[in-house]
């Protein structure tokens, strides 16, 4: 590819990405057509502020045009861990129960509270899917630059399926909130305080399992099995909140149990694997970044590549970012992959 052609493609990617990011969004409350405002996934005052340093948090970002790029940077608390979700009226009314109470006094045993804490994280992922879909649709429509549209179409199809899956989950969330039904299980655990906020959904099925299903049945699996992970700090501890559909309990309970054993180190290993390989929506304090992440920052780029190439996403590597010898652990765990890469 000539340098001129490469620059044209880069310019097109940047143009389409800006259009996707800047497209207007309306409130996600059913039936509302008002413009969405910026909403924090967890409450700004009490949760995010408790780990902020001078009004800033450490976020991690990849380059939309380079899968090998992964950087940490400081971002103001008004913008970090937030996205355009609901209009001002519905954001205030819907989340009043968990926003107007100090986090230390919140009842996390209340089903509705667990649902609300999980809801914005899922909407954030839906928002990201919508942006990516608009990005690929922009690329697909372009007539300025010659592109191989086959991978674009495949990526577009995958993200549209992901959007469909997330929309179905959110439909069930709304039915539970409106009707008082309880289709989900939420499990709660108090652990030592970790200055990190995480909110993400992941799929139980591995890539290998989904491919095997398609080869055997000649069609995609009709329904995937979602799990919802939230980690939020309070004044003296952190709370791990995990949710899943009741109907999936027998299938995934053994995996979920791995997060709720008595061994705190095993839990920290599981959390490390989540933030390295499976979850993108998390922020941390400057203190945690400087103490645990800065020295091994280059490994996050390697881990991202490893996660993209892995087809057995449930495998757990024996690494614990909160331990004293994490650098040696991750070096050993990823050394063979690093050599191949």
MARKOLPA-103643 format. One record per residue: x, z, y of N, C-alpha, C, O in turn. Coordinates in steps of 0.02 Angstrom, whole numbers, padded with zeros to 5 digits, always signed. Last residue first. Layout:
// residues N
XZYXZYXZYXZY/...
***
This chain:
// residues 341
+00217+00971-00652+00192+00947-00588+00249+00925-00543+00237+00903-00487/+00292+01024-00753+00259+00961-00765+00237+00929-00699+00239+00868-00692/+00334+01144-00691+00384+01095-00713+00353+01027-00723+00382+00976-00704/+00212+01208-00674+00252+01190-00615+00304+01138-00632+00317+01092-00592/+00176+01234-00805+00136+01187-00766+00175+01162-00706+00172+01103-00689/+00273+01328-00835+00270+01266-00874+00230+01213-00837+00248+01154-00838/+00243+01429-00738+00308+01396-00740+00305+01329-00777+00332+01279-00753/+00132+01509-00727+00126+01440-00703+00190+01399-00709+00193+01342-00687/+00171+01632-00781+00108+01601-00802+00104+01527-00784+00077+01487-00822/+00291+01663-00715+00291+01653-00787+00229+01615-00810+00233+01571-00853/+00243+01674-00585+00297+01628-00599+00299+01612-00673+00308+01554-00693/+00152+01776-00596+00126+01709-00583+00180+01656-00596+00165+01600-00616/+00241+01884-00625+00185+01867-00669+00163+01795-00658+00155+01758-00707/+00328+01889-00516+00355+01874-00582+00300+01852-00631+00310+01807-00671/+00234+01921-00417+00275+01861-00410+00304+01840-00478+00304+01781-00495/+00182+02045-00455+00140+01985-00459+00182+01921-00457+00166+01873-00491/+00226+02177-00469+00268+02122-00494+00229+02057-00501+00241+02018-00547/+00133+02267-00422+00197+02264-00388+00239+02204-00410+00284+02183-00373/-00037+02200-00408+00016+02236-00441+00082+02227-00403+00087+02185-00358/-00131+02117-00355-00127+02184-00326-00072+02226-00357-00061+02283-00336/-00133+02003-00429-00104+01999-00363-00096+02067-00329-00059+02073-00281/-00097+01983-00588-00133+02031-00547-00101+02033-00478-00047+02063-00470/-00115+01886-00735-00084+01895-00669-00129+01939-00626-00190+01934-00628/-00137+01812-00865-00119+01883-00856-00081+01895-00791-00022+01913-00791/-00277+01701-00845-00204+01711-00848-00187+01784-00833-00221+01815-00791/-00413+01659-00937-00390+01708-00887-00315+01717-00897-00292+01737-00950/-00526+01523-00955-00464+01556-00976-00439+01601-00919-00444+01583-00861/-00633+01455-00905-00643+01526-00920-00579+01560-00944-00579+01621-00953/-00601+01320-00889-00601+01363-00830-00610+01437-00846-00596+01479-00803/-00526+01208-00955-00550+01269-00987-00551+01324-00933-00507+01367-00932/-00466+01108-00891-00532+01091-00920-00561+01151-00959-00613+01145-00990/-00368+01094-00742-00389+01132-00801-00458+01110-00825-00502+01095-00785/-00343+01029-00624-00325+00994-00686-00350+01030-00749-00353+01000-00803/-00381+01119-00526-00411+01052-00526-00400+01017-00593-00443+00978-00615/-00298+01227-00556-00370+01235-00564-00405+01167-00567-00453+01158-00604/-00173+01172-00522-00186+01194-00591-00261+01198-00604-00285+01176-00656/-00190+01157-00386-00180+01097-00427-00195+01113-00500-00226+01073-00535/-00199+01292-00352-00255+01247-00336-00250+01184-00379-00301+01161-00406/-00075+01339-00391-00134+01363-00426-00194+01318-00413-00236+01308-00458/+00006+01278-00297+00014+01260-00368-00048+01280-00407-00072+01243-00450/-00041+01343-00185-00045+01271-00188-00040+01247-00260-00076+01202-00282/-00006+01472-00216-00077+01457-00208-00088+01381-00211-00138+01358-00237/+00131+01477-00213+00098+01474-00279+00024+01458-00274-00006+01434-00321/+00166+01493-00082+00176+01426-00112+00140+01420-00179+00122+01365-00200/+00146+01630-00061+00098+01582-00033+00105+01513-00065+00054+01478-00075/+00206+01746-00095+00192+01699-00150+00145+01643-00126+00108+01614-00166/+00219+01816+00022+00280+01804-00016+00269+01753-00072+00316+01721-00095/+00084+01828+00064+00131+01787+00102+00192+01768+00060+00214+01711+00061/+00014+01920-00018+00004+01848-00025+00057+01805+00009+00074+01751-00016/+00039+02058+00002+00032+02031-00066+00034+01955-00070+00054+01928-00122/+00062+02093+00138+00090+02134+00084+00091+02099+00017+00138+02108-00021/-00003+01997+00215+00068+02008+00225+00100+02046+00167+00157+02033+00149/-00136+02007+00162-00100+01944+00162-00024+01956+00167+00014+01928+00127/-00169+02139+00189-00166+02116+00119-00127+02051+00114-00088+02042+00067/-00162+02135+00332-00121+02182+00293-00113+02158+00221-00058+02157+00195/-00261+02045+00368-00191+02027+00381-00144+02071+00340-00093+02048+00316/-00387+02034+00240-00357+02064+00299-00285+02039+00308-00254+02015+00261/-00471+01883+00186-00439+01948+00176-00411+01973+00242-00411+01939+00292/-00604+01786+00112-00559+01801+00167-00528+01869+00154-00554+01909+00115/-00678+01654+00015-00654+01722+00023-00607+01727+00083-00575+01678+00103/-00732+01534-00072-00760+01569-00015-00737+01642-00014-00771+01686-00040/-00683+01480-00189-00654+01457-00126-00676+01499-00066-00642+01499-00015/-00644+01523-00355-00685+01536-00296-00648+01514-00232-00589+01529-00224/-00552+01491-00457-00622+01476-00465-00665+01483-00402-00717+01451-00398/-00413+01524-00443-00433+01465-00481-00507+01445-00476-00524+01387-00488/-00388+01636-00360-00338+01583-00368-00367+01518-00395-00349+01464-00373/-00498+01717-00365-00477+01692-00299-00425+01637-00304-00418+01596-00259/-00511+01737-00507-00565+01709-00467-00539+01679-00402-00556+01622-00385/-00390+01796-00542-00406+01730-00569-00463+01697-00531-00464+01636-00523/-00408+01918-00473-00353+01873-00456-00366+01803-00481-00355+01755-00444/-00515+01971-00545-00524+01955-00475-00470+01906-00451-00483+01859-00414/-00450+01992-00670-00508+01947-00665-00521+01925-00593-00536+01867-00580/-00356+02086-00631-00334+02022-00659-00390+01971-00654-00378+01913-00636/-00440+02190-00595-00399+02159-00543-00371+02092-00567-00362+02046-00526/-00492+02222-00722-00537+02198-00669-00497+02161-00615-00517+02108-00592/-00377+02268-00783-00410+02209-00810-00458+02178-00758-00463+02117-00752/-00353+02382-00706-00305+02327-00703-00336+02262-00730-00324+02208-00703/-00456+02468-00741-00456+02438-00674-00408+02380-00669-00421+02333-00631/-00549+02487-00879-00480+02470-00860-00480+02434-00793-00500+02376-00789/-00681+02494-00912-00651+02553-00880-00581+02538-00853-00557+02573-00808/-00770+02340-00871-00739+02388-00915-00708+02446-00876-00709+02446-00814/-00825+02235-00799-00855+02301-00793-00828+02352-00843-00860+02403-00856/-00780+02110-00822-00772+02135-00754-00795+02208-00747-00784+02239-00695/-00816+02082-00951-00745+02086-00936-00731+02113-00866-00675+02136-00853/-00952+02063-00949-00928+02129-00968-00854+02138-00952-00831+02193-00940/-00962+01926-00927-00975+01972-00871-00947+02041-00886-00922+02075-00841/-00937+01883-01058-00893+01863-01004-00900+01911-00944-00851+01933-00916/-01046+01938-01124-00978+01959-01145-00927+01940-01091-00879+01976-01080/-01157+01874-01064-01145+01946-01053-01074+01968-01072-01045+02011-01039/-01196+01743-01083-01139+01756-01039-01120+01830-01032-01072+01846-00998/-01303+01737-01176-01251+01686-01175-01188+01709-01138-01132+01695-01161/-01390+01839-01148-01357+01837-01214-01298+01789-01215-01249+01800-01250/-01431+01802-01014-01395+01863-01030-01357+01859-01096-01297+01874-01099/-01505+01702-00961-01438+01684-00983-01399+01744-01010-01340+01737-01027/-01622+01754-00913-01627+01712-00973-01558+01692-01001-01553+01667-01057/-01581+01815-00795-01597+01856-00853-01596+01815-00917-01573+01839-00969/-01445+01739-00708-01515+01736-00732-01524+01781-00793-01481+01784-00837/-01336+01851-00617-01348+01794-00660-01421+01795-00681-01455+01845-00673/-01210+01933-00514-01278+01916-00534-01281+01856-00579-01235+01814-00581/-01113+02068-00459-01115+02007-00500-01187+01995-00521-01222+02041-00544/-01017+02149-00347-01086+02134-00361-01090+02067-00397-01072+02016-00368/-00909+02276-00311-00914+02213-00347-00987+02204-00367-01016+02247-00401/-00856+02354-00168-00912+02346-00214-00909+02277-00245-00907+02226-00210/-00727+02471-00127-00754+02403-00127-00810+02400-00179-00810+02438-00228/-00712+02614-00016-00711+02581-00082-00732+02509-00073-00752+02488-00019/-00728+02667+00110-00680+02699+00065-00677+02669-00006-00644+02697-00050/-00810+02582+00185-00760+02622+00219-00708+02651+00172-00650+02659+00191/-00815+02432+00084-00848+02482+00126-00793+02524+00157-00734+02505+00155/-00795+02258+00046-00767+02325+00058-00813+02368+00100-00847+02344+00145/-00859+02156-00084-00862+02176-00014-00836+02247-00005-00853+02291-00044/-00885+02018-00179-00841+02076-00173-00839+02095-00099-00820+02054-00057/-00989+01931-00289-00979+01956-00222-00932+02016-00225-00939+02059-00268/-01038+01795-00388-00989+01849-00379-00983+01866-00304-00973+01823-00262/-01149+01730-00503-01138+01744-00432-01093+01805-00424-01108+01859-00449/-01165+01591-00612-01151+01663-00604-01131+01673-00531-01100+01630-00501/-01265+01467-00699-01230+01494-00640-01219+01569-00644-01258+01606-00675/-01260+01347-00812-01270+01420-00812-01232+01451-00754-01171+01460-00759/-01353+01191-00800-01291+01230-00805-01308+01304-00798-01364+01322-00780/-01462+01083-00886-01455+01142-00843-01389+01177-00854-01370+01190-00911/-01441+00968-00959-01496+00970-00911-01488+01028-00862-01506+01022-00803/-01289+00886-00981-01327+00947-00994-01380+00956-00939-01364+00951-00880/-01301+00707-00991-01274+00769-00962-01319+00828-00980-01379+00820-00993/-01297+00616-01147-01326+00631-01082-01296+00696-01056-01270+00736-01095/-01256+00608-01277-01260+00547-01238-01298+00556-01172-01327+00509-01146/-01228+00716-01356-01298+00703-01341-01310+00640-01301-01368+00620-01290/-01088+00716-01373-01131+00730-01430-01203+00707-01418-01235+00680-01463/-01039+00693-01246-01019+00648-01300-01066+00656-01360-01082+00607-01394/-01095+00800-01175-01114+00732-01158-01097+00683-01214-01136+00638-01229/-01032+00909-01238-01105+00903-01240-01126+00831-01226-01169+00803-01261/-00899+00885-01204-00919+00884-01275-00995+00875-01281-01018+00838-01325/-00908+00904-01065-00890+00838-01091-00911+00832-01164-00937+00780-01185/-00941+01039-01061-00987+00990-01031-00972+00920-01057-01018+00881-01069/-00829+01097-01122-00895+01106-01152-00945+01054-01125-00986+01028-01163/-00727+01060-01032-00724+01039-01102-00793+01043-01134-00813+00997-01170/-00766+01129-00917-00767+01056-00917-00766+01029-00988-00801+00981-01004/-00871+01269-00965-00807+01238-00948-00815+01162-00946-00864+01135-00972/-01007+01363-00899-00982+01311-00944-00915+01283-00919-00905+01276-00859/-01032+01445-00787-01006+01474-00849-00975+01420-00893-00921+01431-00922/-00987+01413-00621-01023+01390-00680-00991+01419-00743-00930+01418-00750/-01007+01523-00480-00966+01482-00524-01009+01464-00586-01059+01497-00600/-01024+01564-00308-01055+01553-00374-01008+01510-00416-00975+01466-00389/-00962+01692-00199-00959+01625-00228-01000+01623-00293-01009+01674-00326/-00877+01786-00091-00946+01771-00109-00948+01700-00135-00937+01652-00097/-00770+01917-00039-00779+01858-00081-00854+01848-00094-00889+01896-00107/-00650+01999+00057-00721+01983+00049-00727+01918+00010-00692+01869+00025/-00530+02128+00050-00546+02059+00035-00622+02052+00027-00654+02094-00005/-00451+02250+00031-00468+02220+00095-00479+02145+00088-00442+02104+00116/-00517+02360-00083-00476+02301-00077-00497+02265-00013-00557+02251-00005/-00535+02523-00143-00545+02477-00086-00493+02421-00086-00433+02434-00087/-00582+02536-00315-00540+02555-00259-00544+02502-00204-00555+02443-00218/-00759+02506-00347-00688+02505-00365-00647+02528-00305-00674+02539-00251/-00917+02507-00418-00876+02533-00364-00804+02535-00387-00788+02563-00439/-01024+02377-00470-00969+02422-00487-00931+02442-00425-00914+02400-00383/-01174+02308-00534-01138+02336-00478-01082+02382-00504-01090+02419-00552/-01271+02166-00573-01231+02222-00596-01183+02243-00541-01155+02201-00505/-01428+02093-00583-01372+02109-00539-01337+02172-00565-01368+02224-00576/-01520+01962-00652-01488+02027-00665-01432+02035-00615-01393+01989-00604/-01671+01878-00599-01599+01885-00605-01579+01957-00624-01616+02004-00614/-01804+01872-00575-01778+01825-00625-01704+01835-00639-01676+01804-00684/-01924+01960-00524-01853+01974-00534-01827+01931-00592-01828+01952-00650/-02044+01950-00388-02023+01940-00457-01948+01951-00463-01912+01951-00412/-02095+01953-00261-02073+02017-00291-02054+02011-00364-02048+02062-00399/-02125+01838-00195-02174+01862-00245-02154+01929-00276-02194+01957-00314/-02020+01812-00106-02090+01808-00083-02139+01841-00130-02189+01869-00108/-01903+01828-00181-01912+01865-00118-01986+01867-00097-02010+01918-00074/-01926+01739-00288-01916+01811-00301-01928+01852-00238-01959+01905-00241/-01933+01618-00219-01992+01641-00257-01987+01716-00272-02037+01751-00270/-01802+01612-00170-01859+01618-00124-01921+01643-00160-01958+01684-00133/-01729+01599-00290-01717+01655-00245-01777+01666-00200-01800+01723-00191/-01778+01476-00336-01794+01537-00373-01781+01599-00331-01819+01648-00336/-01720+01395-00238-01793+01395-00246-01815+01457-00284-01866+01488-00266/-01585+01416-00266-01613+01443-00204-01689+01444-00205-01720+01488-00176/-01575+01344-00387-01561+01416-00385-01594+01447-00324-01627+01499-00329/-01603+01215-00341-01647+01245-00391-01638+01321-00393-01687+01358-00398/-01494+01193-00257-01562+01194-00229-01612+01227-00276-01657+01262-00255/-01390+01189-00350-01393+01244-00301-01462+01249-00270-01486+01305-00258/-01423+01069-00419-01418+01133-00454-01425+01192-00407-01462+01239-00421/-01415+00974-00315-01478+00984-00351-01479+01051-00387-01529+01087-00387/-01281+00983-00282-01332+01000-00232-01399+01015-00266-01434+01062-00247/-01225+00934-00401-01212+01003-00380-01262+01027-00329-01284+01085-00331/-01271+00803-00392-01295+00846-00448-01284+00919-00431-01326+00961-00444/-01200+00765-00280-01273+00765-00277-01303+00806-00334-01354+00840-00324/-01071+00773-00330-01091+00820-00277-01167+00821-00269-01195+00873-00252/-01073+00669-00425-01059+00738-00445-01082+00788-00394-01111+00840-00411/-01100+00557-00345-01147+00576-00398-01137+00649-00418-01185+00686-00426/-00983+00555-00267-01049+00562-00235-01101+00585-00286-01141+00629-00270/-00888+00530-00364-00886+00594-00327-00953+00608-00293-00976+00665-00291/-00930+00401-00402-00928+00455-00451-00928+00523-00417-00964+00569-00438/-00911+00332-00281-00978+00337-00310-00982+00394-00361-01032+00430-00363/-00773+00344-00267-00817+00371-00215-00887+00382-00243-00919+00433-00231/-00723+00275-00377-00715+00348-00374-00758+00380-00322-00779+00438-00330/-00774+00142-00334-00795+00175-00397-00784+00250-00396-00830+00287-00412/-00722+00084-00222-00782+00125-00213-00804+00159-00278-00850+00200-00276/-00574+00064-00153-00602+00063-00220-00662+00111-00219-00653+00172-00216/-00584-00015+00008-00575+00044-00034-00602+00030-00104-00648-00010-00112/-00538-00089+00155-00550-00103+00085-00534-00040+00044-00477-00016+00045/-00622-00050+00306-00563-00041+00263-00582-00054+00191-00635-00034+00168/-00744-00080+00364-00682-00092+00402-00621-00093+00357-00574-00132+00367/-00860-00044+00312-00840-00114+00298-00776-00132+00335-00755-00189+00336/-00933+00102+00239-00885+00070+00284-00869-00002+00262-00866-00018+00203/-01012+00167+00149-01044+00117+00192-00994+00077+00234-01011+00024+00260/-00926+00257+00087-00957+00205+00046-00986+00149+00090-00984+00091+00070/-00896+00345+00190-00844+00303+00162-00873+00244+00124-00848+00187+00128/-01024+00403+00205-00992+00369+00261-00938+00321+00236-00933+00264+00259/-01037+00464+00081-01084+00411+00100-01057+00370+00158-01066+00310+00161/-00936+00560+00089-00930+00505+00041-00978+00448+00057-00961+00389+00046/-00991+00641+00193-00924+00612+00198-00917+00552+00152-00894+00498+00173/-01111+00683+00140-01111+00641+00200-01044+00606+00210-01041+00549+00233/-01058+00760+00033-01102+00702+00020-01103+00655+00080-01097+00594+00072/-00992+00860+00104-00953+00815+00062-00993+00752+00046-00966+00697+00046/-01101+00923+00166-01048+00894+00206-01008+00842+00166-00993+00788+00191/-01173+00968+00054-01204+00920+00101-01151+00885+00144-01156+00825+00156/-01081+01061+00002-01100+01001-00037-01130+00948+00009-01114+00889+00002/-01084+01156+00104-01021+01120+00090-01035+01056+00051-01005+01004+00064/-01215+01201+00091-01194+01171+00153-01131+01129+00143-01125+01074+00169/-01205+01260-00035-01249+01202-00026-01231+01165+00038-01230+01103+00039/-01120+01365-00002-01097+01313-00048-01140+01251-00044-01115+01195-00049/-01203+01436+00084-01140+01411+00109-01112+01356+00064-01085+01306+00088/-01304+01473-00004-01319+01425+00049-01255+01396+00079-01253+01337+00097/-01232+01568-00077-01255+01507-00111-01273+01453-00060-01258+01394-00070/-01211+01663+00023-01154+01633-00011-01173+01568-00046-01135+01520-00045/-01340+01701+00054-01303+01662+00103-01241+01630+00073-01219+01577+00095/-01378+01772-00068-01412+01712-00045-01370+01669+00004-01365+01609-00005/-01322+01894-00097-01299+01835-00134-01322+01770-00102-01289+01719-00108/-01388+01983-00017-01315+01979-00011-01288+01917-00045-01236+01890-00025/-01519+01963-00064-01502+01943+00004-01426+01937+00013-01402+01891+00046/-01509+02018-00192-01529+01948-00184-01508+01922-00115-01482+01867-00109/-01481+02150-00162-01432+02111-00201-01446+02036-00192-01399+01996-00186/-01600+02187-00098-01537+02188-00062-01484+02145-00096-01446+02109-00064/-01692+02175-00204-01698+02131-00146-01633+02129-00106-01613+02075-00083/-01651+02280-00291-01647+02210-00311-01648+02163-00251-01608+02116-00248/-01553+02414-00254-01615+02382-00237-01609+02306-00249-01565+02274-00220/-01430+02465-00266-01470+02465-00327-01538+02431-00317-01575+02421-00364/-01375+02473-00145-01359+02413-00184-01394+02413-00252-01388+02365-00290/-01426+02530-00003-01445+02541-00073-01433+02476-00111-01474+02430-00110/-01312+02578+00124-01354+02528+00092-01367+02545+00019-01324+02572-00016/-01221+02658+00184-01287+02687+00171-01335+02638+00137-01392+02656+00123/-01109+02584+00207-01102+02644+00165-01169+02675+00146-01173+02714+00099/-01156+02490+00299-01143+02469+00230-01137+02529+00183-01156+02524+00125/-01293+02534+00402-01221+02539+00388-01209+02526+00314-01248+02548+00271/-01420+02414+00432-01401+02478+00401-01325+02477+00389-01297+02427+00368/-01451+02289+00473-01463+02343+00521-01444+02412+00494-01450+02462+00529/-01430+02203+00367-01387+02197+00426-01393+02257+00473-01346+02274+00508/-01522+02218+00268-01451+02231+00250-01404+02226+00310-01346+02244+00304/-01644+02198+00333-01637+02254+00286-01564+02269+00268-01547+02327+00254/-01629+02078+00403-01632+02141+00439-01618+02201+00394-01585+02248+00414/-01632+01951+00356-01577+01993+00334-01575+02061+00369-01526+02098+00365/-01747+01892+00411-01737+01891+00339-01685+01942+00316-01693+01974+00264/-01737+01909+00553-01792+01938+00515-01776+01944+00440-01790+01996+00410/-01617+01842+00589-01629+01912+00607-01681+01944+00563-01671+01999+00538/-01640+01714+00540-01580+01751+00519-01589+01825+00532-01571+01867+00491/-01756+01678+00607-01760+01690+00535-01698+01726+00509-01703+01765+00461/-01708+01669+00743-01766+01709+00724-01765+01726+00650-01773+01785+00632/-01599+01579+00740-01589+01648+00762-01646+01693+00738-01634+01749+00715/-01600+01483+00585-01610+01490+00657-01605+01564+00675-01607+01607+00631/-01468+01484+00461-01537+01494+00482-01540+01493+00559-01490+01501+00593/-01331+01417+00456-01377+01429+00400-01450+01433+00422-01490+01390+00403/-01169+01370+00478-01236+01360+00507-01288+01365+00452-01290+01324+00406/-01055+01505+00434-01076+01435+00433-01146+01431+00465-01177+01482+00477/-00912+01611+00396-00977+01597+00426-00992+01523+00423-00947+01482+00411/-00781+01661+00387-00831+01680+00337-00902+01669+00363-00946+01711+00353/-00744+01658+00563-00722+01667+00493-00781+01687+00449-00824+01726+00469/-00795+01664+00691-00799+01601+00655-00782+01608+00581-00804+01567+00540/-00779+01793+00735-00842+01759+00752-00851+01694+00712-00907+01672+00701/-00650+01828+00704-00704+01854+00661-00771+01820+00676-00815+01819+00633/-00530+01696+00710-00571+01747+00742-00631+01766+00700-00660+01724+00666/-00401+01679+00588-00460+01651+00622-00502+01708+00651-00508+01761+00621/-00242+01633+00528-00283+01685+00560-00341+01651+00596-00332+01601+00631/-00215+01547+00373-00210+01554+00445-00257+01608+00470-00306+01626+00437/-00137+01465+00238-00170+01524+00263-00164+01524+00339-00113+01503+00366/-00159+01310+00150-00128+01351+00201-00170+01413+00216-00231+01412+00209/-00122+01179+00050-00159+01242+00049-00124+01288+00098-00066+01305+00089/-00118+01017-00018-00108+01060+00041-00152+01122+00036-00211+01118+00021/-00151+00932-00117-00093+00975-00129-00080+01024-00071-00037+01067-00077/-00252+00850-00077-00270+00904-00124-00212+00952-00136-00223+01007-00162/-00284+00792+00074-00226+00803+00032-00239+00863-00013-00237+00920+00010/-00392+00786+00156-00362+00722+00138-00301+00730+00091-00271+00680+00072/-00429+00913+00188-00480+00869+00159-00451+00804+00133-00482+00770+00091/-00324+01042+00145-00329+00982+00185-00379+00935+00151-00371+00920+00092/-00389+01210+00134-00355+01151+00107-00364+01093+00155-00406+01095+00200/-00367+01377+00187-00397+01312+00195-00355+01259+00161-00294+01262+00161/-00407+01546+00206-00366+01496+00172-00403+01430+00176-00464+01427+00169/-00394+01674+00333-00432+01626+00293-00384+01578+00259-00327+01571+00281/-00388+01834+00392-00347+01781+00363-00392+01738+00318-00423+01763+00271/-00466+01880+00548-00459+01884+00476-00414+01827+00452-00404+01778+00488/-00475+01974+00702-00456+01915+00663-00451+01931+00589-00434+01986+00569/-00487+02083+00787-00540+02034+00786-00524+01971+00747-00557+01920+00758/-00374+02160+00758-00383+02133+00825-00433+02075+00825-00422+02024+00859/-00407+02130+00596-00353+02156+00638-00358+02121+00706-00347+02061+00711/-00538+02176+00482-00511+02133+00534-00455+02168+00572-00456+02229+00579/-00606+02253+00396-00541+02229+00372-00507+02184+00424-00454+02156+00411/-00721+02287+00461-00683+02342+00431-00615+02319+00405-00571+02361+00393/-00785+02171+00498-00747+02207+00550-00702+02261+00520-00651+02280+00550/-00851+02139+00379-00795+02098+00402-00752+02135+00453-00691+02131+00451/-00936+02262+00382-00900+02236+00323-00840+02195+00346-00783+02215+00333/-00964+02303+00515-00969+02350+00459-00933+02327+00397-00902+02367+00363/-01021+02159+00579-01007+02228+00599-01018+02275+00540-01074+02286+00518/-01054+02047+00498-00994+02048+00540-00973+02119+00557-00915+02138+00550/-01111+02043+00332-01121+02066+00401-01054+02073+00437-01004+02099+00411/-01067+01889+00250-01077+01961+00249-01082+01984+00322-01060+01948+00367/-01078+01763+00311-01100+01771+00242-01112+01845+00227-01162+01863+00195/-01143+01741+00473-01090+01767+00431-01118+01778+00361-01175+01801+00352/-01204+01592+00549-01218+01655+00514-01158+01676+00473-01125+01635+00442/-01244+01498+00688-01189+01518+00644-01205+01587+00615-01219+01635+00651/-01410+01426+00679-01354+01458+00714-01301+01478+00663-01312+01474+00603/-01506+01276+00665-01473+01334+00634-01417+01360+00679-01383+01322+00714/-01651+01230+00755-01580+01221+00744-01549+01284+00715-01565+01340+00737/-01810+01222+00668-01766+01243+00723-01693+01233+00704-01675+01229+00645/-01901+01199+00572-01865+01140+00597-01819+01157+00655-01792+01113+00688/-01957+01277+00422-01931+01284+00490-01891+01223+00510-01851+01197+00470/-01991+01265+00288-02039+01242+00338-02014+01246+00410-02048+01221+00455/-01889+01396+00233-01939+01345+00214-01988+01329+00271-02022+01373+00297/-01738+01406+00321-01799+01441+00304-01853+01389+00289-01861+01341+00328/-01629+01338+00366-01644+01331+00295-01707+01370+00274-01727+01368+00216/-01627+01246+00519-01636+01310+00484-01657+01298+00412-01697+01254+00397/-01524+01099+00526-01584+01137+00543-01586+01200+00499-01551+01205+00449/-01382+01023+00600-01413+01058+00544-01474+01097+00568-01474+01125+00622/-01294+00874+00640-01339+00928+00659-01372+00958+00598-01387+00923+00550/-01123+00845+00597-01194+00825+00592-01238+00885+00606-01223+00941+00586/-00991+00876+00595-01026+00885+00659-01100+00865+00656-01135+00867+00707/-00945+00847+00469-00940+00916+00492-00983+00928+00554-01009+00983+00564/-00967+00708+00462-00999+00752+00414-01000+00824+00439-01050+00859+00432/-00886+00662+00566-00958+00649+00567-00995+00696+00521-01048+00723+00539/-00761+00702+00518-00787+00730+00580-00862+00720+00586-00898+00765+00608/-00752+00621+00404-00754+00694+00396-00780+00728+00459-00818+00776+00455/-00747+00494+00459-00804+00513+00416-00810+00588+00408-00865+00615+00406/-00624+00502+00528-00686+00485+00563-00747+00508+00523-00793+00539+00551/-00534+00528+00424-00542+00576+00478-00607+00565+00515-00642+00613+00532/-00548+00411+00348-00563+00476+00319-00576+00528+00373-00623+00567+00369/-00503+00316+00442-00572+00313+00417-00592+00380+00388-00647+00404+00402/-00369+00355+00455-00413+00356+00514-00487+00355+00494-00528+00390+00524/-00324+00332+00326-00322+00400+00353-00368+00406+00413-00403+00457+00421/-00341+00192+00320-00379+00235+00275-00381+00306+00301-00433+00339+00299/-00249+00153+00418-00320+00135+00425-00364+00180+00382-00416+00204+00404/-00130+00198+00362-00153+00228+00425-00227+00213+00437-00263+00256+00463/-00121+00112+00251-00126+00185+00241-00152+00219+00304-00194+00264+00299/-00105-00011+00312-00166+00002+00273-00176+00077+00263-00232+00102+00266/+00022+00011+00369-00035-00005+00412-00101+00010+00376-00147+00039+00405/+00102+00027+00260+00095+00083+00305+00034+00073+00351+00000+00121+00369/+00030-00044+00109+00069-00047+00171+00056+00013+00215+00004+00047+00208/+00042+00000-00060+00000+00000+00000+00044+00000+00063+00090+00040+00068/
***
